[in-house]
Amino acid sequence: MKMYVQLIFLLCLVGCGYNFPGQVGVLPGGVEKIYIPLFVNQTAEPLLENKLTNLVSEVFTRNHKIGQIENRELADAILQGTIINYRSGALSYDRNDAIGEYRATMTVAVALLDTDTKSPLWEKEISWSSIYHAADDKIAQEDFEQQAIEEISRHLAEEILYQLLDDF
């Protein structure tokens, strides 16, 4: 019995290694070098494009399978992004009918474009949300929302990389 428990533990530890068909961890179209321009912000919330572009660049730089370059002409593909929606609204109320929490949501459309043909090799629309506390102080409230935006941007950056490499 002890041997069976150890065997099951070992199998759980190493996993089955199943992946979906295709080349996991490789960019579509055999792309090796990408250029990431500043994302476009179509929302009324200022500076979202700076934060998100910087985090996408940071996440892609940490991945050693992708060569991120600063010269558009030398790239195999361009990763274009557009922030198409950002909203923040009340999520919960206390018994005095005051807002207790907010939910912020950002949606981004991303496309990997072939530099020669300008045709999309991959495109996706991705959303992420974060919940943050309400505050009586306006400055504290802004800080909470900015922390939520930072969290959303980081998750979106990672999700863009994961989905791009998994070619879903």
C-alpha positions in Angstrom: 0.0 0.0 0.0 2.8 2.4 0.9 4.4 1.7 -2.5 1.1 2.7 -4.3 0.9 5.9 -2.4 4.4 6.8 -3.3 3.7 5.9 -7.0 0.6 8.1 -7.1 2.6 10.9 -5.4 5.3 10.6 -8.0 2.8 10.6 -10.9 1.1 13.7 -9.5 4.5 15.4 -9.0 5.7 14.9 -12.6 2.2 15.3 -14.2 1.2 13.8 -17.5 2.9 16.4 -19.7 -0.2 16.7 -22.0 -0.3 19.7 -24.3 -2.7 20.7 -27.0 -1.6 20.0 -30.6 0.8 22.5 -32.1 4.0 24.0 -31.0 3.6 25.3 -27.5 6.1 28.0 -26.6 6.7 29.1 -30.2 5.2 32.3 -31.8 2.8 31.8 -34.7 4.4 31.8 -38.1 7.8 31.0 -36.8 8.4 34.6 -35.6 11.5 35.0 -33.6 11.9 38.8 -33.3 9.1 41.2 -32.5 8.7 44.9 -32.2 6.2 46.3 -29.6 5.0 49.8 -30.4 3.1 51.9 -27.8 -0.4 50.5 -27.4 -3.3 52.7 -28.5 -5.7 54.0 -25.8 -9.2 54.4 -27.0 -10.6 55.1 -23.5 -11.0 58.2 -21.5 -8.6 56.9 -18.8 -5.3 58.6 -19.3 -1.9 56.9 -19.5 -3.2 53.3 -19.6 -1.3 52.7 -22.8 2.0 53.6 -21.2 1.6 51.3 -18.2 0.3 48.3 -20.3 2.9 48.7 -23.1 5.7 48.8 -20.5 4.4 45.7 -18.7 3.9 43.8 -22.0 7.5 44.7 -22.9 8.8 43.6 -19.5 7.0 40.3 -19.7 8.2 39.6 -23.2 11.8 40.5 -22.3 11.7 37.9 -19.5 10.8 35.2 -22.0 14.1 34.1 -23.6 12.3 32.4 -26.6 11.3 35.7 -28.0 13.7 38.4 -29.3 12.2 41.8 -28.6 13.9 44.4 -30.7 13.6 48.2 -30.9 13.9 48.5 -34.6 10.6 47.9 -36.5 12.5 47.2 -39.8 14.5 44.3 -38.3 11.4 42.6 -36.7 9.7 39.5 -38.1 6.4 40.7 -36.6 4.8 43.6 -34.8 2.7 43.1 -31.7 0.0 45.8 -31.9 -2.4 46.5 -29.0 -5.4 48.7 -28.6 -7.0 49.3 -25.2 -10.6 49.3 -26.4 -12.4 49.6 -23.0 -11.7 50.6 -19.4 -14.5 50.9 -16.9 -14.7 51.1 -13.2 -18.0 50.8 -11.3 -19.5 50.1 -8.0 -19.6 46.4 -7.1 -20.9 46.2 -3.6 -22.7 48.5 -1.1 -22.8 48.5 2.7 -26.0 48.7 4.8 -25.9 52.5 4.6 -26.0 52.3 0.8 -22.4 53.6 0.5 -20.1 51.9 -2.0 -17.9 49.3 -0.4 -16.0 47.9 -3.4 -15.4 48.8 -7.1 -14.6 46.5 -10.0 -12.3 47.8 -12.7 -12.1 46.0 -16.1 -9.9 46.6 -19.1 -10.2 45.0 -22.5 -7.5 45.0 -25.1 -7.4 43.9 -28.7 -4.0 42.5 -29.6 -2.6 41.4 -33.0 0.7 39.9 -34.2 1.2 41.3 -37.7 3.7 40.0 -40.2 6.1 42.9 -41.0 6.2 42.1 -44.8 2.5 41.5 -45.6 0.9 43.4 -42.6 -1.5 40.5 -42.3 -2.4 39.1 -38.9 -0.6 36.0 -37.8 -2.6 36.0 -34.5 -5.2 38.2 -33.0 -7.2 38.1 -29.8 -9.4 40.3 -27.5 -8.5 39.8 -23.8 -10.2 41.3 -20.7 -9.2 41.3 -17.1 -10.9 42.7 -13.9 -9.8 43.6 -10.5 -11.8 44.5 -7.4 -10.6 47.3 -5.1 -11.9 48.9 -1.9 -13.8 52.2 -1.8 -12.4 55.0 0.4 -13.8 58.2 1.8 -10.6 60.1 0.9 -10.5 61.0 -2.8 -6.7 60.6 -2.9 -6.8 57.1 -1.3 -9.6 56.2 -3.7 -7.4 57.2 -6.7 -4.5 55.2 -5.2 -6.7 52.1 -4.9 -7.9 52.4 -8.5 -4.3 52.9 -9.7 -3.2 49.7 -7.9 -6.1 47.9 -9.6 -5.0 49.2 -13.0 -1.5 48.1 -12.3 -2.7 44.6 -11.3 -5.0 44.4 -14.4 -2.2 45.5 -16.7 0.2 43.0 -15.3 -2.3 40.2 -15.7 -3.1 41.3 -19.3 0.6 41.4 -20.2 1.1 37.9 -18.9 -2.1 36.6 -20.6 -1.1 38.1 -23.9 2.2 36.2 -23.8 0.6 33.0 -22.7 -2.1 33.0 -25.3 0.4 34.1 -28.0 2.8 31.3 -27.2 0.1 28.7 -26.9 -1.4 29.8 -30.2 -5.0 29.6 -29.0 
